[in-house]
């Protein structure tokens, strides 16, 4: 009886300590924003994406992991107006030349490492786009229930080579740069 009671107390203490320190904070997807910028020799385009789900894992006050799923079907262009090329560009970005959204409706980031820095965190993780997964690292600033980052993604690592000067010669002013930027604001 004493042994069973002691085991029960230790089990409850362990579960309580784990629950106290490891906390999963869900991201409020409707209040969070992802803005993208893609550049080419003659200019740039901007747009938005939406998170379908996400969370950060905290051990006390320190981030230890996380996971985010982006709804690629939400991809929109914001620098063009309807009737002025917006629909054409959105269609092209949805096509297999770019994100192949018909077959790849989501993109995913899994945070595998987090290191506290003076300005927030240095995160490392695995980013999956178009079914291809590659490591990525970036800085994350955290302020209360908000977090933000800007990260650069090399699209060619995800088999998005259309218009890339790294793969095609003589593109001239039709060259699209390999990296695009994601500016992310999260609310927890």
SVG drawing of the C-alpha trace seen along z (x, -y; Angstrom):
<svg xmlns="http://www.w3.org/2000/svg" viewBox="-11 -47 34 49">
<polyline fill="none" stroke="black" stroke-width="0.4" points="0.0,0.0 2.8,-2.4 4.7,-1.5 1.6,-2.1 0.8,-5.4 4.4,-6.5 4.4,-5.5 1.1,-7.4 2.5,-10.6 5.6,-10.4 3.6,-9.9 1.3,-12.9 4.4,-15.0 6.1,-14.1 3.0,-14.8 2.5,-18.1 6.1,-19.2 5.9,-18.3 2.6,-20.1 4.0,-23.2 7.1,-23.5 6.1,-22.3 3.3,-24.5 1.9,-24.5 0.7,-27.9 -1.7,-27.8 -1.4,-30.5 -4.5,-32.6 -4.5,-32.1 -7.2,-34.7 -5.1,-37.4 -1.7,-36.3 -0.3,-37.5 2.1,-36.2 3.3,-38.6 5.5,-37.5 7.7,-39.4 9.2,-38.0 11.7,-40.0 12.7,-40.0 15.2,-42.1 12.5,-44.6 10.7,-44.9 8.8,-42.9 5.5,-41.5 3.9,-41.2 1.1,-39.2 -0.3,-37.2 -0.8,-33.7 -2.8,-32.4 -1.9,-30.0 -4.3,-27.1 -2.8,-26.0 0.3,-26.5 1.7,-26.5 4.9,-27.2 6.1,-24.9 7.5,-26.7 9.5,-25.2 8.7,-27.8 9.5,-31.1 11.7,-29.5 10.7,-28.3 11.7,-24.7 9.8,-23.9 6.8,-24.5 4.9,-23.7 3.1,-25.8 0.9,-24.8 0.3,-27.3 -2.8,-27.2 -1.2,-27.6 -4.7,-27.9 -4.9,-31.3 -2.1,-32.7 -3.0,-36.2 -1.2,-39.0 -1.6,-42.4 0.4,-44.7 -1.8,-44.3 -5.5,-45.0 -8.2,-42.8 -8.1,-43.2 -4.5,-44.4 -2.7,-41.1 -3.6,-40.0 -5.5,-36.9 -2.9,-35.9 0.0,-36.1 -2.1,-34.3 -2.8,-31.5 0.8,-31.2 2.0,-31.1 -0.6,-28.4 0.6,-26.4 3.3,-23.6 5.8,-26.3 5.7,-27.6 3.8,-26.1 1.7,-23.4 -1.1,-24.1 -3.5,-21.6 -1.3,-18.8 0.4,-20.7 -2.4,-22.6 -0.2,-23.2 3.4,-24.1 4.8,-23.2 7.5,-24.4 8.6,-22.2 10.8,-24.0 13.6,-21.5 15.9,-23.8 15.5,-27.1 18.3,-29.1 17.7,-32.2 19.5,-35.3 19.6,-39.0 16.9,-39.9 14.7,-36.8 15.5,-33.4 17.5,-31.8 15.2,-29.0 16.1,-26.1 13.6,-23.8 12.5,-21.8 10.4,-23.7 8.3,-21.6 7.1,-23.2 5.8,-21.2 6.5,-17.9 10.3,-18.8 11.8,-19.3 14.9,-21.4 16.5,-22.9 16.0,-26.6 17.1,-28.9 15.9,-32.4 15.5,-34.9 12.2,-35.2 11.4,-38.2 8.9,-37.5 7.0,-40.2 4.3,-38.9 1.7,-37.0 3.2,-38.2 6.1,-36.9 7.5,-38.1 10.2,-37.2 11.4,-37.8 12.9,-34.8 14.4,-34.2 13.4,-31.1 15.4,-29.8 12.6,-28.5 15.0,-26.4 15.5,-24.1 11.8,-23.2 11.9,-22.5 10.6,-26.0 13.0,-26.9 10.8,-28.9 12.7,-32.1 15.7,-31.3 19.0,-32.6 20.7,-29.8 19.1,-27.3 18.4,-29.1 20.7,-31.2 19.8,-34.4 16.7,-35.3 17.8,-39.0 15.1,-41.2 12.8,-38.1 15.0,-36.7 13.2,-36.0 15.4,-35.9 15.7,-32.6 14.9,-33.9 11.6,-35.2 10.9,-36.9 8.3,-35.9 7.4,-38.5 5.4,-36.7 3.5,-38.2 2.0,-35.7 -0.5,-36.2 -0.8,-33.6"/>
</svg>
